[in-house]
Amino acid sequence: MSQRPDDRVRTWITRETLDDFARFEDIVGEVGSVEDGALLFFQGRVRRTNRGRQVSRLTYEAYGEMAEGELSAICHEALEQFDVGSIAAAHRVGDLALGEVSVAIAVTSAHRDDGYRASRWIIETIKVRLPIWKHEHYEDGESHWVGAPTPEAGASTGGSRFG
Amino acid sequence: MTDRISVRTLFFGVYGELAARREGSAELAADSTVADLVDSLRGPGGLDWLPESVVVAVNQSYAEAGTTLSDGDEVALIPPVAGG
């Protein structure tokens, strides 16, 4: 778990379950304050259907140390940009079954609007910056790295599709 | 041997699969940039599928194509991220 002295942010990357909401409630209770009138909690879960295919399970791979640093940096940026009291955020790696929590974000704030905006910004920023990759396994036995070129498109062309 | 540097390369996600390795090393001229490394990796008999504009992290921070590499740097080739 990444933390600085007197910090109002807790972040971590883990192979262990994130399904327990109470843990996040405890953390923001510990690092937040009674000035915060709102607690907003977001969970991302493994969904069965993705782009029309039936997912059976997922494997998340992370660039471990960099992901720890980026998740912490993202949440500290959120603390600077939005009027929020505390943030706890975590992302899973390894094998996840359908319905399991892959990402969880708890934000406390004096007022709800700041919490909603910060939580939304954090998840959207995770999706573009956090060095984590998703390998989807399908019910038909195939698998695919999300964001990678499809086999029929040909892997040898490379170029702009990777952005 | 001050005119050559050696960097550690890391391949994540689909890049690891396509390269059939998760890590390697590359020897480059001193003052080489990220773009020089990518060019050499994409070179003859190399990883021709690697996009020219591949996202790269040097020592665990996102880096520009023009970033100069140093001996011992850890250079990660970052495919499109898919967290969340």
gemmi code that builds the backbone of each chain (N, CA, C; Angstrom):
import gemmi

chains = {
    "A": [
        ("MET", (0.852, -1.197, 0.000), (0.000, 0.000, 0.000), (0.886, 1.245, 0.000)),
        ("SER", (0.519, 2.194, -0.868), (1.333, 3.400, -1.024), (0.774, 4.518, -0.153)),
        ("GLN", (1.618, 5.109, 0.676), (1.127, 6.240, 1.462), (2.263, 7.154, 1.888)),
        ("ARG", (1.946, 8.434, 2.022), (2.902, 9.413, 2.493), (2.468, 9.843, 3.888)),
        ("PRO", (3.359, 10.467, 4.651), (2.954, 10.919, 5.988), (1.791, 11.917, 5.887)),
        ("ASP", (0.877, 11.848, 6.797), (-0.281, 12.755, 6.848), (-1.069, 12.749, 5.535)),
        ("ASP", (-1.013, 11.645, 4.865), (-1.632, 11.584, 3.546), (-3.120, 11.251, 3.646)),
        ("ARG", (-3.896, 11.800, 2.702), (-5.320, 11.501, 2.660), (-5.656, 10.566, 1.497)),
        ("VAL", (-4.601, 9.918, 0.977), (-4.789, 8.991, -0.135), (-4.209, 7.625, 0.232)),
        ("ARG", (-4.944, 6.555, -0.101), (-4.402, 5.199, 0.018), (-4.656, 4.498, -1.320)),
        ("THR", (-3.596, 3.908, -1.875), (-3.779, 3.182, -3.133), (-2.988, 1.884, -3.084)),
        ("TRP", (-3.480, 0.891, -3.785), (-2.725, -0.352, -3.878), (-3.171, -1.195, -5.081)),
        ("ILE", (-2.205, -2.052, -5.512), (-2.442, -3.019, -6.577), (-2.323, -4.385, -5.907)),
        ("THR", (-3.276, -5.276, -6.152), (-3.286, -6.504, -5.348), (-3.798, -7.719, -6.116)),
        ("ARG", (-3.340, -8.881, -5.696), (-3.883, -10.140, -6.220), (-5.054, -10.599, -5.355)),
        ("GLU", (-5.268, -9.915, -4.230), (-6.321, -10.340, -3.303), (-7.647, -9.641, -3.596)),
        ("THR", (-8.717, -10.227, -3.103), (-10.054, -9.719, -3.403), (-10.238, -8.257, -2.986)),
        ("LEU", (-11.043, -7.538, -3.795), (-11.431, -6.161, -3.465), (-12.934, -6.096, -3.221)),
        ("ASP", (-13.550, -7.265, -3.027), (-15.009, -7.320, -2.948), (-15.571, -6.738, -1.638)),
        ("ASP", (-14.678, -6.491, -0.656), (-15.140, -6.088, 0.664), (-15.247, -4.565, 0.803)),
        ("PHE", (-16.459, -4.053, 0.702), (-16.678, -2.620, 0.784), (-16.258, -2.063, 2.147)),
        ("ALA", (-16.456, -2.845, 3.205), (-16.183, -2.364, 4.571), (-14.728, -1.941, 4.734)),
        ("ARG", (-13.843, -2.615, 4.002), (-12.429, -2.276, 4.110), (-12.180, -0.837, 3.636)),
        ("PHE", (-12.850, -0.463, 2.549), (-12.686, 0.892, 2.017), (-13.312, 1.917, 2.960)),
        ("GLU", (-14.440, 1.529, 3.534), (-15.116, 2.396, 4.487), (-14.183, 2.666, 5.681)),
        ("ASP", (-13.494, 1.604, 6.127), (-12.548, 1.753, 7.246), (-11.412, 2.701, 6.879)),
        ("ILE", (-10.874, 2.520, 5.674), (-9.720, 3.332, 5.273), (-10.097, 4.807, 5.178)),
        ("VAL", (-11.196, 5.112, 4.490), (-11.553, 6.528, 4.374), (-12.000, 7.088, 5.726)),
        ("GLY", (-12.502, 6.223, 6.593), (-12.837, 6.655, 7.947), (-11.580, 7.049, 8.712)),
        ("GLU", (-10.514, 6.326, 8.434), (-9.235, 6.541, 9.106), (-8.535, 7.791, 8.579)),
        ("VAL", (-8.530, 7.973, 7.253), (-7.776, 9.088, 6.686), (-8.660, 10.303, 6.372)),
        ("GLY", (-9.974, 10.144, 6.421), (-10.880, 11.248, 6.139), (-11.173, 12.049, 7.417)),
        ("SER", (-12.226, 12.850, 7.340), (-12.550, 13.653, 8.537), (-14.058, 13.832, 8.660)),
        ("VAL", (-14.486, 14.305, 9.816), (-15.927, 14.519, 10.031), (-16.445, 15.729, 9.239)),
        ("GLU", (-15.538, 16.437, 8.573), (-15.975, 17.517, 7.670), (-16.587, 16.956, 6.393)),
        ("ASP", (-16.292, 15.687, 6.135), (-16.790, 15.085, 4.896), (-18.210, 14.556, 5.088)),
        ("GLY", (-19.143, 15.157, 4.372), (-20.542, 14.746, 4.484), (-20.949, 13.714, 3.453)),
        ("ALA", (-20.026, 13.357, 2.564), (-20.385, 12.401, 1.503), (-19.312, 11.335, 1.368)),
        ("LEU", (-19.757, 10.102, 1.160), (-18.853, 9.005, 0.803), (-19.391, 8.376, -0.468)),
        ("LEU", (-18.558, 8.376, -1.507), (-18.972, 7.803, -2.791), (-18.088, 6.607, -3.070)),
        ("PHE", (-18.705, 5.492, -3.456), (-17.947, 4.261, -3.669), (-18.244, 3.729, -5.059)),
        ("PHE", (-17.181, 3.441, -5.801), (-17.342, 2.878, -7.136), (-16.627, 1.535, -7.210)),
        ("GLN", (-17.300, 0.546, -7.778), (-16.672, -0.740, -8.060), (-16.792, -1.043, -9.541)),
        ("GLY", (-15.682, -1.479, -10.155), (-15.755, -2.060, -11.486), (-15.733, -3.568, -11.313)),
        ("ARG", (-16.636, -4.271, -12.006), (-16.740, -5.726, -11.863), (-16.604, -6.412, -13.214)),
        ("VAL", (-16.194, -7.656, -13.165), (-16.023, -8.429, -14.400), (-17.400, -8.749, -14.982)),
        ("ARG", (-17.615, -8.250, -16.207), (-18.916, -8.375, -16.885), (-18.878, -9.558, -17.853)),
        ("ARG", (-20.027, -10.243, -17.961), (-20.060, -11.413, -18.834), (-19.917, -11.041, -20.318)),
        ("THR", (-20.651, -10.012, -20.754), (-20.656, -9.713, -22.180), (-19.783, -8.510, -22.481)),
        ("ASN", (-18.816, -8.668, -23.364), (-17.999, -7.536, -23.794), (-17.906, -7.548, -25.310)),
        ("ARG", (-18.341, -6.461, -25.922), (-18.377, -6.332, -27.372), (-18.968, -7.576, -28.033)),
        ("GLY", (-20.082, -8.022, -27.465), (-20.832, -9.118, -28.063), (-20.287, -10.506, -27.771)),
        ("ARG", (-19.158, -10.599, -27.060), (-18.606, -11.924, -26.782), (-18.870, -12.302, -25.329)),
        ("GLN", (-19.002, -13.611, -25.109), (-19.288, -14.112, -23.775), (-17.981, -14.398, -23.039)),
        ("VAL", (-17.722, -13.562, -22.040), (-16.480, -13.684, -21.285), (-16.651, -14.753, -20.206)),
        ("SER", (-15.627, -15.608, -20.050), (-15.704, -16.621, -18.988), (-14.869, -16.212, -17.784)),
        ("ARG", (-13.745, -15.533, -18.033), (-12.912, -15.017, -16.947), (-11.927, -14.015, -17.530)),
        ("LEU", (-11.230, -13.282, -16.642), (-10.250, -12.283, -17.068), (-8.933, -12.501, -16.348)),
        ("THR", (-7.854, -12.145, -17.023), (-6.568, -12.062, -16.331), (-6.042, -10.643, -16.512)),
        ("TYR", (-5.745, -9.983, -15.393), (-5.133, -8.653, -15.464), (-3.642, -8.787, -15.205)),
        ("GLU", (-2.859, -8.164, -16.098), (-1.415, -8.113, -15.899), (-1.049, -6.655, -15.642)),
        ("ALA", (-0.135, -6.417, -14.701), (0.284, -5.044, -14.392), (1.790, -4.912, -14.503)),
        ("TYR", (2.232, -3.717, -14.828), (3.638, -3.344, -14.665), (3.699, -2.882, -13.214)),
        ("GLY", (3.953, -3.856, -12.334), (3.699, -3.716, -10.904), (4.092, -2.409, -10.261)),
        ("GLU", (5.395, -2.115, -10.245), (5.835, -0.929, -9.511), (5.361, 0.360, -10.159)),
        ("MET", (5.327, 0.356, -11.494), (4.859, 1.568, -12.171), (3.368, 1.777, -11.914)),
        ("ALA", (2.600, 0.679, -11.904), (1.158, 0.795, -11.652), (0.901, 1.347, -10.248)),
        ("GLU", (1.685, 0.890, -9.274), (1.547, 1.426, -7.907), (1.775, 2.943, -7.916)),
        ("GLY", (2.849, 3.357, -8.600), (3.189, 4.779, -8.648), (2.152, 5.599, -9.391)),
        ("GLU", (1.659, 5.071, -10.520), (0.673, 5.811, -11.322), (-0.657, 5.941, -10.578)),
        ("LEU", (-1.090, 4.866, -9.928), (-2.379, 4.941, -9.228), (-2.297, 5.967, -8.094)),
        ("SER", (-1.172, 5.962, -7.399), (-0.975, 6.954, -6.342), (-0.947, 8.365, -6.933)),
        ("ALA", (-0.229, 8.535, -8.053), (-0.135, 9.859, -8.692), (-1.512, 10.344, -9.152)),
        ("ILE", (-2.286, 9.439, -9.751), (-3.631, 9.805, -10.231), (-4.488, 10.308, -9.065)),
        ("CYS", (-4.447, 9.600, -7.941), (-5.298, 9.981, -6.808), (-4.815, 11.275, -6.151)),
        ("HIS", (-3.496, 11.482, -6.136), (-2.997, 12.760, -5.614), (-3.370, 13.927, -6.534)),
        ("GLU", (-3.370, 13.691, -7.826), (-3.810, 14.737, -8.759), (-5.288, 15.058, -8.521)),
        ("ALA", (-6.077, 14.012, -8.253), (-7.509, 14.220, -7.984), (-7.688, 15.064, -6.718)),
        ("LEU", (-6.850, 14.797, -5.730), (-6.919, 15.549, -4.471), (-6.634, 17.037, -4.710)),
        ("GLU", (-5.744, 17.318, -5.662), (-5.420, 18.714, -5.971), (-6.509, 19.379, -6.805)),
        ("GLN", (-7.107, 18.600, -7.711), (-8.076, 19.183, -8.652), (-9.470, 19.364, -8.092)),
        ("PHE", (-9.837, 18.492, -7.149), (-11.215, 18.500, -6.652), (-11.218, 18.721, -5.149)),
        ("ASP", (-12.314, 19.271, -4.669), (-12.414, 19.566, -3.243), (-12.911, 18.315, -2.512)),
        ("VAL", (-11.991, 17.360, -2.333), (-12.350, 16.108, -1.674), (-11.491, 15.915, -0.418)),
        ("GLY", (-12.020, 15.097, 0.505), (-11.339, 14.913, 1.775), (-10.334, 13.773, 1.752)),
        ("SER", (-10.739, 12.618, 1.217), (-9.849, 11.467, 1.208), (-10.202, 10.546, 0.039)),
        ("ILE", (-9.219, 9.728, -0.348), (-9.408, 8.808, -1.476), (-8.747, 7.473, -1.137)),
        ("ALA", (-9.456, 6.388, -1.384), (-8.858, 5.048, -1.328), (-9.168, 4.377, -2.659)),
        ("ALA", (-8.146, 3.876, -3.338), (-8.366, 3.257, -4.651), (-7.451, 2.048, -4.804)),
        ("ALA", (-7.983, 0.996, -5.422), (-7.200, -0.228, -5.590), (-7.589, -0.922, -6.882)),
        ("HIS", (-6.632, -1.652, -7.458), (-6.884, -2.411, -8.676), (-6.381, -3.827, -8.504)),
        ("ARG", (-7.148, -4.779, -8.988), (-6.765, -6.193, -8.926), (-5.828, -6.546, -10.056)),
        ("VAL", (-4.998, -7.571, -9.838), (-4.270, -8.241, -10.908), (-4.464, -9.744, -10.727)),
        ("GLY", (-4.095, -10.501, -11.760), (-4.254, -11.955, -11.702), (-5.574, -12.386, -12.316)),
        ("ASP", (-6.014, -13.589, -11.951), (-7.234, -14.179, -12.540), (-8.467, -13.746, -11.771)),
        ("LEU", (-9.474, -13.263, -12.513), (-10.738, -12.843, -11.901), (-11.901, -13.589, -12.547)),
        ("ALA", (-12.833, -14.009, -11.701), (-14.044, -14.665, -12.190), (-15.113, -13.615, -12.486)),
        ("LEU", (-16.159, -14.018, -13.197), (-17.282, -13.117, -13.470), (-17.822, -12.558, -12.152)),
        ("GLY", (-18.127, -11.255, -12.147), (-18.719, -10.627, -10.975), (-17.723, -10.140, -9.945)),
        ("GLU", (-16.471, -10.571, -10.062), (-15.472, -10.106, -9.089), (-15.126, -8.648, -9.327)),
        ("VAL", (-14.705, -7.969, -8.259), (-14.357, -6.552, -8.344), (-12.933, -6.411, -8.880)),
        ("SER", (-12.793, -5.647, -9.989), (-11.465, -5.439, -10.584), (-10.859, -4.124, -10.121)),
        ("VAL", (-11.715, -3.140, -9.854), (-11.227, -1.837, -9.414), (-12.233, -1.252, -8.428)),
        ("ALA", (-11.721, -0.575, -7.397), (-12.609, 0.041, -6.415), (-12.058, 1.406, -6.023)),
        ("ILE", (-12.965, 2.373, -5.921), (-12.567, 3.755, -5.612), (-13.538, 4.313, -4.574)),
        ("ALA", (-13.002, 4.751, -3.443), (-13.830, 5.417, -2.434), (-13.341, 6.854, -2.292)),
        ("VAL", (-14.289, 7.785, -2.303), (-13.944, 9.200, -2.185), (-14.842, 9.826, -1.123)),
        ("THR", (-14.244, 10.550, -0.193), (-15.072, 11.338, 0.720), (-14.902, 12.816, 0.396)),
        ("SER", (-15.970, 13.569, 0.623), (-15.935, 15.001, 0.320), (-16.954, 15.705, 1.198)),
        ("ALA", (-16.778, 17.015, 1.355), (-17.735, 17.782, 2.148), (-19.101, 17.729, 1.469)),
        ("HIS", (-19.093, 17.870, 0.136), (-20.343, 17.905, -0.624), (-20.316, 16.905, -1.763)),
        ("ARG", (-21.472, 16.386, -2.142), (-21.535, 15.262, -3.076), (-20.988, 15.577, -4.457)),
        ("ASP", (-21.171, 16.799, -4.938), (-20.775, 17.091, -6.316), (-19.273, 16.873, -6.526)),
        ("ASP", (-18.467, 17.306, -5.569), (-17.018, 17.121, -5.686), (-16.656, 15.636, -5.695)),
        ("GLY", (-17.348, 14.854, -4.874), (-17.095, 13.420, -4.820), (-17.411, 12.732, -6.128)),
        ("TYR", (-18.578, 13.053, -6.693), (-18.959, 12.451, -7.979), (-17.962, 12.808, -9.069)),
        ("ARG", (-17.558, 14.065, -9.126), (-16.639, 14.495, -10.187), (-15.263, 13.861, -10.024)),
        ("ALA", (-14.777, 13.784, -8.775), (-13.458, 13.197, -8.530), (-13.458, 11.704, -8.853)),
        ("SER", (-14.496, 11.007, -8.417), (-14.577, 9.562, -8.656), (-14.595, 9.267, -10.155)),
        ("ARG", (-15.378, 10.046, -10.893), (-15.466, 9.867, -12.342), (-14.116, 10.147, -13.013)),
        ("TRP", (-13.467, 11.204, -12.581), (-12.164, 11.561, -13.155), (-11.132, 10.470, -12.876)),
        ("ILE", (-11.156, 9.925, -11.670), (-10.179, 8.883, -11.305), (-10.368, 7.642, -12.180)),
        ("ILE", (-11.590, 7.159, -12.337), (-11.772, 5.925, -13.126), (-11.429, 6.167, -14.598)),
        ("GLU", (-11.800, 7.344, -15.128), (-11.482, 7.619, -16.535), (-9.966, 7.739, -16.735)),
        ("THR", (-9.270, 8.298, -15.750), (-7.817, 8.455, -15.854), (-7.112, 7.104, -15.692)),
        ("ILE", (-7.625, 6.263, -14.803), (-7.100, 4.893, -14.680), (-7.140, 4.212, -16.038)),
        ("LYS", (-8.253, 4.389, -16.748), (-8.433, 3.677, -18.020), (-7.469, 4.130, -19.112)),
        ("VAL", (-6.934, 5.337, -19.005), (-5.982, 5.778, -20.033), (-4.523, 5.751, -19.569)),
        ("ARG", (-4.280, 5.716, -18.276), (-2.894, 5.841, -17.801), (-2.332, 4.652, -17.025)),
        ("LEU", (-3.181, 3.920, -16.318), (-2.643, 2.887, -15.433), (-2.092, 1.722, -16.268)),
        ("PRO", (-0.798, 1.372, -16.088), (-0.214, 0.311, -16.916), (-0.673, -1.085, -16.490)),
        ("ILE", (-1.919, -1.377, -16.879), (-2.543, -2.671, -16.582), (-3.220, -3.156, -17.859)),
        ("TRP", (-3.108, -4.452, -18.117), (-3.661, -5.022, -19.347), (-4.619, -6.149, -19.009)),
        ("LYS", (-5.643, -6.254, -19.874), (-6.730, -7.199, -19.604), (-6.740, -8.285, -20.673)),
        ("HIS", (-6.577, -9.522, -20.241), (-6.640, -10.663, -21.149), (-7.990, -11.326, -20.944)),
        ("GLU", (-8.858, -11.217, -21.952), (-10.204, -11.786, -21.833), (-10.215, -13.218, -22.338)),
        ("HIS", (-10.793, -14.087, -21.530), (-10.976, -15.492, -21.932), (-12.462, -15.679, -22.201)),
        ("TYR", (-12.792, -16.296, -23.340), (-14.191, -16.420, -23.743), (-14.698, -17.844, -23.556)),
        ("GLU", (-16.025, -17.938, -23.554), (-16.649, -19.249, -23.352), (-16.329, -20.215, -24.481)),
        ("ASP", (-16.007, -19.666, -25.686), (-15.687, -20.565, -26.814), (-14.224, -21.030, -26.778)),
        ("GLY", (-13.496, -20.663, -25.709), (-12.122, -21.150, -25.554), (-11.066, -20.193, -26.076)),
        ("GLU", (-11.492, -19.168, -26.853), (-10.510, -18.212, -27.371), (-10.168, -17.179, -26.289)),
        ("SER", (-9.125, -16.404, -26.567), (-8.788, -15.318, -25.654), (-8.208, -14.159, -26.450)),
        ("HIS", (-8.210, -12.965, -25.846), (-7.790, -11.754, -26.556), (-7.307, -10.717, -25.562)),
        ("TRP", (-6.194, -10.052, -25.897), (-5.735, -8.918, -25.085), (-6.556, -7.704, -25.493)),
        ("VAL", (-7.274, -7.115, -24.575), (-8.133, -5.974, -24.893), (-7.272, -4.804, -25.386)),
        ("GLY", (-7.679, -4.230, -26.522), (-6.945, -3.109, -27.105), (-5.942, -3.549, -28.157)),
        ("ALA", (-5.634, -4.851, -28.204), (-4.671, -5.361, -29.183), (-5.354, -5.539, -30.532)),
        ("PRO", (-4.582, -5.526, -31.626), (-5.191, -5.752, -32.928), (-5.766, -7.157, -32.994)),
        ("THR", (-6.877, -7.294, -33.710), (-7.484, -8.614, -33.847), (-6.678, -9.422, -34.856)),
        ("PRO", (-6.642, -10.750, -34.721), (-5.821, -11.572, -35.613), (-6.157, -11.342, -37.090)),
        ("GLU", (-7.459, -11.187, -37.387), (-7.855, -11.038, -38.796), (-7.385, -9.704, -39.389)),
        ("ALA", (-7.137, -8.710, -38.490), (-6.657, -7.416, -38.969), (-5.162, -7.490, -39.295)),
        ("GLY", (-4.513, -8.536, -38.796), (-3.080, -8.700, -39.064), (-2.267, -7.927, -38.066)),
        ("ALA", (-1.313, -8.593, -37.452), (-0.506, -7.943, -36.419), (0.702, -7.246, -37.017)),
        ("SER", (0.969, -7.474, -38.310), (2.223, -6.981, -38.876), (2.142, -5.541, -39.364)),
        ("THR", (0.915, -5.002, -39.461), (0.794, -3.651, -39.993), (1.156, -2.594, -38.953)),
        ("GLY", (0.828, -2.894, -37.684), (1.169, -1.959, -36.607), (0.601, -0.587, -36.874)),
        ("GLY", (1.321, 0.426, -36.450), (0.972, 1.798, -36.788), (-0.142, 2.393, -35.966)),
        ("SER", (-0.995, 3.144, -36.630), (-1.854, 4.083, -35.928), (-2.906, 3.430, -35.039)),
        ("ARG", (-3.228, 2.174, -35.275), (-4.284, 1.576, -34.474), (-3.904, 1.543, -32.991)),
        ("PHE", (-2.600, 1.590, -32.718), (-2.168, 1.564, -31.324), (-2.279, 2.943, -30.681)),
        ("GLY", (-2.461, 3.974, -31.500), (-2.595, 5.328, -30.971), (-1.329, 5.732, -30.247)),
    ],
    "B": [
        ("MET", (34.703, 1.124, -23.342), (33.339, 0.842, -23.796), (32.403, 1.946, -23.352)),
        ("THR", (32.819, 3.205, -23.476), (31.938, 4.278, -23.015), (30.977, 4.739, -24.105)),
        ("ASP", (31.181, 4.247, -25.332), (30.329, 4.713, -26.413), (29.097, 3.830, -26.619)),
        ("ARG", (28.938, 2.807, -25.778), (27.758, 1.937, -25.890), (27.037, 1.902, -24.549)),
        ("ILE", (25.712, 1.759, -24.616), (24.938, 1.583, -23.382), (24.099, 0.319, -23.528)),
        ("SER", (23.721, -0.232, -22.399), (22.861, -1.401, -22.404), (21.612, -1.075, -21.590)),
        ("VAL", (20.430, -1.383, -22.154), (19.182, -1.141, -21.425), (18.401, -2.446, -21.317)),
        ("ARG", (17.603, -2.520, -20.257), (16.740, -3.685, -20.050), (15.388, -3.371, -20.700)),
        ("THR", (14.860, -4.309, -21.472), (13.574, -4.070, -22.134), (12.508, -4.980, -21.524)),
        ("LEU", (11.304, -4.436, -21.346), (10.182, -5.206, -20.806), (9.024, -5.161, -21.794)),
        ("PHE", (8.399, -6.306, -21.996), (7.273, -6.406, -22.935), (6.043, -6.858, -22.158)),
        ("PHE", (5.000, -6.031, -22.162), (3.793, -6.361, -21.403), (2.627, -6.728, -22.319)),
        ("GLY", (1.650, -7.424, -21.728), (0.409, -7.732, -22.419), (0.655, -8.396, -23.754)),
        ("VAL", (-0.025, -7.889, -24.779), (0.063, -8.517, -26.101), (1.477, -8.411, -26.675)),
        ("TYR", (2.225, -7.403, -26.274), (3.604, -7.288, -26.784), (4.464, -8.451, -26.298)),
        ("GLY", (4.244, -8.865, -25.042), (4.969, -10.020, -24.518), (4.638, -11.273, -25.304)),
        ("GLU", (3.343, -11.381, -25.661), (2.901, -12.546, -26.430), (3.503, -12.530, -27.832)),
        ("LEU", (3.447, -11.370, -28.499), (3.950, -11.267, -29.877), (5.472, -11.395, -29.937)),
        ("ALA", (6.159, -10.884, -28.921), (7.629, -10.938, -28.907), (8.116, -12.294, -28.410)),
        ("ALA", (7.178, -13.089, -27.838), (7.508, -14.398, -27.262), (8.559, -14.265, -26.163)),
        ("ARG", (8.578, -13.109, -25.525), (9.426, -12.932, -24.349), (8.885, -11.769, -23.529)),
        ("ARG", (9.168, -11.828, -22.249), (8.680, -10.786, -21.350), (9.743, -9.740, -21.094)),
        ("GLU", (10.990, -10.125, -21.237), (12.046, -9.138, -21.073), (13.267, -9.512, -21.884)),
        ("GLY", (14.102, -8.505, -22.106), (15.322, -8.722, -22.861), (16.272, -7.575, -22.579)),
        ("SER", (17.298, -7.457, -23.410), (18.193, -6.319, -23.258), (18.592, -5.851, -24.643)),
        ("ALA", (19.019, -4.614, -24.727), (19.417, -4.044, -26.012), (20.666, -3.212, -25.803)),
        ("GLU", (21.580, -3.308, -26.755), (22.791, -2.497, -26.699), (22.670, -1.405, -27.751)),
        ("LEU", (22.969, -0.187, -27.333), (22.766, 0.969, -28.203), (23.961, 1.913, -28.094)),
        ("ALA", (24.078, 2.801, -29.082), (25.100, 3.850, -28.997), (24.752, 4.783, -27.836)),
        ("ALA", (25.773, 5.335, -27.195), (25.528, 6.320, -26.146), (24.702, 7.463, -26.728)),
        ("ASP", (23.892, 8.100, -25.898), (23.016, 9.201, -26.318), (21.862, 8.747, -27.210)),
        ("SER", (21.625, 7.449, -27.286), (20.459, 6.972, -28.042), (19.186, 7.418, -27.338)),
        ("THR", (18.135, 7.593, -28.146), (16.841, 7.997, -27.598), (15.880, 6.811, -27.601)),
        ("VAL", (14.712, 7.042, -26.985), (13.642, 6.049, -27.015), (13.327, 5.667, -28.459)),
        ("ALA", (13.260, 6.671, -29.346), (12.946, 6.396, -30.761), (14.013, 5.508, -31.398)),
        ("ASP", (15.279, 5.729, -31.039), (16.361, 4.887, -31.572), (16.182, 3.432, -31.132)),
        ("LEU", (15.818, 3.260, -29.867), (15.606, 1.897, -29.358), (14.453, 1.228, -30.111)),
        ("VAL", (13.345, 1.957, -30.268), (12.183, 1.392, -30.964), (12.561, 1.027, -32.401)),
        ("ASP", (13.316, 1.902, -33.067), (13.785, 1.612, -34.432), (14.601, 0.331, -34.462)),
        ("SER", (15.496, 0.178, -33.488), (16.364, -1.001, -33.506), (15.573, -2.269, -33.206)),
        ("LEU", (14.558, -2.148, -32.329), (13.723, -3.324, -32.042), (12.896, -3.723, -33.257)),
        ("ARG", (12.453, -2.704, -34.041), (11.606, -2.967, -35.217), (12.433, -3.376, -36.431)),
        ("GLY", (13.751, -3.319, -36.304), (14.650, -3.540, -37.429), (14.571, -4.931, -38.032)),
        ("PRO", (15.431, -5.186, -39.043), (15.392, -6.455, -39.793), (15.420, -7.670, -38.866)),
        ("GLY", (14.499, -8.579, -39.088), (14.424, -9.786, -38.269), (13.895, -9.525, -36.874)),
        ("GLY", (13.434, -8.293, -36.650), (12.994, -7.922, -35.307), (11.488, -7.881, -35.167)),
        ("LEU", (11.034, -7.017, -34.296), (9.620, -6.940, -33.947), (8.927, -5.970, -34.905)),
        ("ASP", (8.695, -6.436, -36.141), (8.194, -5.518, -37.167), (6.755, -5.067, -36.923)),
        ("TRP", (6.059, -5.745, -36.000), (4.681, -5.373, -35.681), (4.623, -4.235, -34.659)),
        ("LEU", (5.778, -3.927, -34.074), (5.793, -2.892, -33.029), (5.532, -1.529, -33.672)),
        ("PRO", (4.472, -0.815, -33.221), (4.179, 0.459, -33.864), (5.298, 1.478, -33.616)),
        ("GLU", (5.546, 2.283, -34.628), (6.583, 3.317, -34.518), (6.290, 4.246, -33.342)),
        ("SER", (4.986, 4.473, -33.122), (4.558, 5.416, -32.079), (4.247, 4.704, -30.762)),
        ("VAL", (4.871, 3.548, -30.540), (4.601, 2.768, -29.323), (4.821, 3.616, -28.065)),
        ("VAL", (3.943, 3.404, -27.089), (4.084, 4.098, -25.809), (5.188, 3.397, -25.009)),
        ("VAL", (6.071, 4.208, -24.423), (7.234, 3.670, -23.722), (7.339, 4.309, -22.331)),
        ("ALA", (7.741, 3.500, -21.366), (8.072, 4.043, -20.042), (9.547, 3.778, -19.785)),
        ("VAL", (10.242, 4.789, -19.294), (11.644, 4.634, -18.917), (11.730, 4.741, -17.399)),
        ("ASN", (12.282, 3.713, -16.783), (12.390, 3.666, -15.315), (11.046, 3.989, -14.660)),
        ("GLN", (9.992, 3.385, -15.216), (8.639, 3.419, -14.641), (7.929, 4.759, -14.741)),
        ("SER", (8.371, 5.618, -15.674), (7.620, 6.838, -15.973), (7.433, 6.926, -17.476)),
        ("TYR", (6.251, 7.379, -17.905), (6.011, 7.542, -19.338), (7.050, 8.491, -19.920)),
        ("ALA", (7.576, 8.139, -21.099), (8.661, 8.917, -21.699), (8.314, 9.301, -23.138)),
        ("GLU", (8.920, 10.383, -23.601), (8.733, 10.844, -24.983), (9.716, 10.112, -25.890)),
        ("ALA", (9.420, 10.146, -27.218), (10.300, 9.497, -28.200), (11.708, 10.070, -28.149)),
        ("GLY", (11.812, 11.357, -27.802), (13.112, 12.020, -27.804), (13.907, 11.862, -26.511)),
        ("THR", (13.331, 11.159, -25.530), (14.036, 10.974, -24.258), (15.353, 10.221, -24.470)),
        ("THR", (16.426, 10.739, -23.928), (17.737, 10.091, -24.043), (17.855, 8.973, -23.017)),
        ("LEU", (18.359, 7.835, -23.473), (18.516, 6.675, -22.591), (19.901, 6.652, -21.960)),
        ("SER", (19.977, 6.054, -20.785), (21.249, 5.902, -20.084), (21.513, 4.427, -19.827)),
        ("ASP", (22.781, 4.113, -19.633), (23.155, 2.734, -19.355), (22.386, 2.226, -18.133)),
        ("GLY", (21.802, 1.037, -18.258), (21.090, 0.439, -17.135), (19.623, 0.814, -17.029)),
        ("ASP", (19.133, 1.666, -17.928), (17.722, 2.055, -17.870), (16.812, 0.841, -18.065)),
        ("GLU", (15.623, 0.917, -17.441), (14.580, -0.088, -17.650), (13.543, 0.523, -18.588)),
        ("VAL", (13.405, -0.064, -19.765), (12.520, 0.496, -20.782), (11.374, -0.474, -21.037)),
        ("ALA", (10.148, -0.031, -20.750), (8.980, -0.891, -20.933), (8.209, -0.472, -22.176)),
        ("LEU", (7.840, -1.455, -22.994), (6.994, -1.226, -24.165), (5.556, -1.446, -23.718)),
        ("ILE", (4.758, -0.397, -23.824), (3.435, -0.360, -23.204), (2.339, -0.494, -24.266)),
        ("PRO", (1.680, -1.632, -24.363), (0.544, -1.734, -25.288), (-0.638, -0.912, -24.755)),
        ("PRO", (-1.701, -0.754, -25.560), (-2.858, 0.019, -25.073), (-3.306, -0.512, -23.707)),
        ("VAL", (-3.386, 0.383, -22.723), (-3.734, -0.071, -21.378), (-5.229, -0.387, -21.310)),
        ("ALA", (-5.601, -1.277, -20.402), (-7.001, -1.717, -20.317), (-7.393, -2.020, -18.880)),
        ("GLY", (-7.007, -1.119, -17.974), (-7.426, -1.297, -16.591), (-8.870, -0.868, -16.392)),
        ("GLY", (-9.352, -1.006, -15.188), (-10.715, -0.589, -14.864), (-11.679, -1.743, -14.869)),
    ],
}
model = gemmi.Model(1)
for chain_id, residues in chains.items():
    chain = gemmi.Chain(chain_id)
    for i, (resn, *xyz) in enumerate(residues, 1):
        res = gemmi.Residue()
        res.name, res.seqid = resn, gemmi.SeqId(i, " ")
        for name, pos in zip(("N", "CA", "C"), xyz):
            atom = gemmi.Atom()
            atom.name, atom.element = name, gemmi.Element(name[0])
            atom.pos, atom.b_iso = gemmi.Position(*pos), 0.0
            res.add_atom(atom)
        chain.add_residue(res)
    model.add_chain(chain)
structure = gemmi.Structure()
structure.add_model(model)
structure.setup_entities()
